[in-house]
Amino acid sequence: MHVGVYGEIITEVIFGFFGLFLLTKILGKTQMNQITPFDFIAAIAAGELFGNALFDPDAGIPQIAVAIITWGILMFVIEKLTQRFKRTRGFFEGKPSVIISQGEIQYNDMKVNKMDFNQLMHQLRANNVFSLSEVDYAIIEADGSLSILKKSAYQTPTRDDLKLKEQPNPLPISFILDGEIIEDNVINSGKTLDWLSQEVKKQGFDTVADVAYAEWTPTNGLFTGAYH
C-alpha cells in the first residue's frame, strides 16, 4: 500500500465524518438525545454504509456521498412522515407503555416490553426510588427510559405546599474553569477581574490557577472548588 492510498483513505474518512456530522445537524438535535428503536437502527446502518464504502477499493468520495445523501433523505422523509401522520409514530418511534398504574404492576405490559423485575428495580433505583410501594405510576418511554410518578406521601414538598413565598433562583455563572478565567462571564455579570482575584484570595487560594472551578450567583456569591 503506497502513500497515495493512505492519503485517499484519510480524505475519505474526513469527508465521511463531516458528511455524517452535517446529516445529524440537518435532522435535528433530538436525534442525539432521544434515541428511539428506529434511530438506533438508523445509526448502525449509516455507520455500516460509510464503513463499507470506505474500505471498498472501487468506492471513493462520490460513492460515499451518494450513500450518506440517500440515507439522509430516507431518514428525513420518515421524520416528516411521523410528524404529519400520527398513526405512523407508534410504528417507527415506538410508544409509551404504562407498567405500574395506581400502584399496581401491569405484568402483561412488562412482558410485552421484555422487562423483568431486576430491570424494573434497576430503573427505579436510577430514579431514586428504592421500593415499589412508593410508585403510583411508571411509564416506559419510547426511548426505553422509565418515567415515574411517586405516591403523594413520597413526593418532595414544594414551596407552594409549605406556603412559602417564591424566591429568585438565578442560574449560576461560571467564572473559572480548569484554572482559567472566563472573562466575558465576569464582565457581563458586572464584576471585574480585580474583584475576582480578591475573592479568590479571600477563600484561601494564592492565584486563580489554583482554582479548579468557580461559579457566581447574586444570591450566594462566589463558590469555588480546588484541585484534589
C-alpha positions in Angstrom: 0.0 0.0 0.0 1.7 3.2 -1.2 1.4 6.8 0.2 -1.3 7.7 -2.3 -3.6 5.1 -0.9 -3.2 6.3 2.6 -3.9 9.8 1.5 -7.1 8.6 -0.2 -8.3 6.8 2.9 -7.6 9.9 5.1 -9.5 12.1 2.6 -12.5 9.7 2.5 -12.6 9.4 6.3 -12.6 13.2 6.7 -15.3 13.6 4.1 -17.4 10.9 5.6 -17.0 12.3 9.1 -18.2 15.8 8.1 -20.9 14.3 5.9 -22.4 12.3 8.8 -21.9 15.3 11.1 -23.8 17.5 8.7 -26.5 14.9 8.4 -27.1 14.9 12.2 -27.3 18.7 12.1 -29.9 18.7 9.3 -32.0 16.0 11.0 -32.0 17.9 14.3 -30.6 17.7 17.8 -33.4 15.4 19.0 -31.7 12.6 17.1 -28.8 12.7 19.6 -30.7 12.7 22.9 -34.0 10.9 22.1 -32.9 7.6 20.8 -35.9 5.5 19.6 -35.6 2.0 18.1 -35.7 3.5 14.6 -32.9 5.9 15.5 -30.8 3.1 16.9 -31.1 1.0 13.7 -30.6 4.1 11.5 -27.3 5.0 13.3 -25.9 1.5 12.9 -27.0 1.3 9.3 -25.4 4.7 8.5 -22.1 3.6 10.1 -22.2 0.4 8.1 -22.8 2.1 4.8 -20.0 4.5 5.5 -17.6 1.7 6.6 -18.4 -0.4 3.5 -17.9 2.5 1.2 -14.6 3.5 2.9 -13.0 0.1 2.6 -14.3 -0.8 -0.9 -11.4 -0.3 -3.3 -13.9 0.6 -6.0 -15.6 3.3 -3.9 -14.5 6.8 -3.5 -15.8 10.2 -2.3 -18.7 10.2 -4.8 -19.9 6.8 -3.7 -19.7 7.8 0.0 -21.6 11.0 -0.8 -24.3 9.1 -2.5 -24.7 6.7 0.4 -24.8 9.5 3.0 -27.2 11.6 1.0 -29.6 8.7 0.1 -29.7 7.6 3.8 -30.2 11.2 4.9 -33.1 11.7 2.5 -34.7 8.4 3.7 -34.5 9.5 7.4 -35.7 13.0 6.6 -38.7 11.6 4.7 -39.6 9.2 7.6 -39.1 12.1 10.1 -41.6 14.3 8.2 -43.9 11.3 7.8 -44.1 10.7 11.5 -44.7 14.4 12.1 -47.6 14.7 9.7 -49.3 11.3 10.2 -49.6 10.5 13.9 -50.5 6.9 13.3 -47.0 6.1 11.9 -45.3 7.3 15.1 -46.0 4.2 17.0 -44.5 2.0 14.3 -41.3 4.0 13.7 -40.7 5.6 17.1 -42.5 3.2 19.5 -44.9 4.4 22.1 -45.0 4.7 25.9 -46.3 1.8 27.9 -47.7 2.0 31.5 -46.2 -0.8 33.6 -47.4 0.5 37.0 -50.8 2.0 37.3 -52.2 3.3 40.7 -49.5 1.3 42.4 -50.4 -2.0 40.6 -47.9 -3.7 38.4 -49.1 -4.4 34.9 -47.5 -7.8 34.3 -48.7 -8.2 30.8 -47.2 -4.8 29.8 -43.9 -5.8 31.4 -43.8 -9.0 29.3 -44.7 -7.1 26.1 -41.7 -4.7 26.8 -39.4 -7.7 27.6 -38.8 -6.2 31.1 -38.2 -8.4 34.2 -38.2 -7.3 37.9 -34.4 -6.9 38.0 -34.6 -4.4 35.2 -37.6 -2.7 36.7 -35.8 -2.3 40.1 -32.7 -1.0 38.4 -34.7 1.7 36.5 -36.5 2.6 39.7 -33.2 3.0 41.7 -31.8 5.1 38.9 -34.8 7.4 39.6 -34.1 7.4 43.4 -36.9 5.0 44.1 -35.9 2.0 46.2 -39.3 0.5 46.9 -42.2 -0.4 44.6 -44.6 0.8 47.4 -43.5 4.4 46.6 -44.7 4.3 43.0 -48.1 5.4 41.8 -47.4 5.3 38.1 -44.4 4.2 36.0 -44.2 4.5 32.2 -41.7 3.1 29.8 -41.0 5.8 27.2 -40.3 5.1 23.6 -36.5 5.5 24.1 -36.5 2.9 26.9 -36.3 5.2 29.8 -38.6 5.0 32.8 -40.8 8.0 33.9 -42.1 7.7 37.5 -44.8 9.5 39.4 -44.5 8.8 43.2 -47.4 8.5 45.5 -48.2 11.8 47.2 -46.8 10.6 50.5 -43.4 10.1 49.0 -43.2 13.2 46.9 -40.9 16.0 47.9 -42.9 19.0 49.2 -42.7 22.2 47.2 -42.6 25.8 48.4 -46.2 26.0 47.4 -47.0 23.0 49.6 -45.3 24.7 52.6 -47.0 28.1 51.8 -43.6 29.8 51.4 -43.0 32.8 49.2 -41.2 32.4 45.9 -37.5 33.3 45.9 -35.3 34.2 43.0 -33.4 31.2 41.6 -30.7 32.7 39.3 -28.6 30.4 37.0 -25.0 30.1 38.3 -22.4 31.7 36.0 -19.0 30.1 35.5 -16.2 32.5 36.3 -13.3 30.0 36.4 -13.0 26.6 34.7 -9.8 24.5 34.9 -7.8 27.4 36.4 -8.8 29.8 33.5 -10.9 32.9 33.9 -14.0 33.2 31.7 -13.5 36.9 31.2 -16.7 37.5 29.2 -18.8 36.0 32.0 -17.1 38.1 34.7 -17.5 41.3 32.8 -21.1 40.6 31.7 -22.0 40.0 35.3 -20.9 43.4 36.3 -17.8 42.3 38.1 -14.1 42.9 37.4 -11.0 40.7 37.2 -9.5 42.5 40.2 -12.7 41.7 42.2 -12.5 38.1 41.2 -8.8 37.9 42.2 -9.5 39.4 45.6 -12.5 37.0 46.2 -10.3 34.0 45.3 -7.7 35.1 47.8 -10.3 35.5 50.5 -11.2 31.8 50.0 -7.7 30.7 50.6 -6.2 30.5 47.1 -2.9 32.1 46.2 -3.7 32.5 42.5 -6.6 31.9 40.1 -4.6 29.0 38.6 -5.1 27.1 41.9 -8.9 27.2 41.4 -10.4 24.2 39.6 -13.7 26.0 39.1 -15.7 29.0 40.4 -19.3 29.9 39.8 -21.2 33.0 40.9 -24.8 33.9 41.7 -26.2 37.1 43.0 -27.8 35.3 46.0 -24.9 33.0 47.0 -21.9 34.9 45.8 -18.8 33.1 44.6 -18.5 29.3 45.1 -15.1 27.8 44.4 -13.6 24.3 44.2 -9.9 23.2 44.5 -8.0 20.5 42.7 -7.7 17.3 44.6 
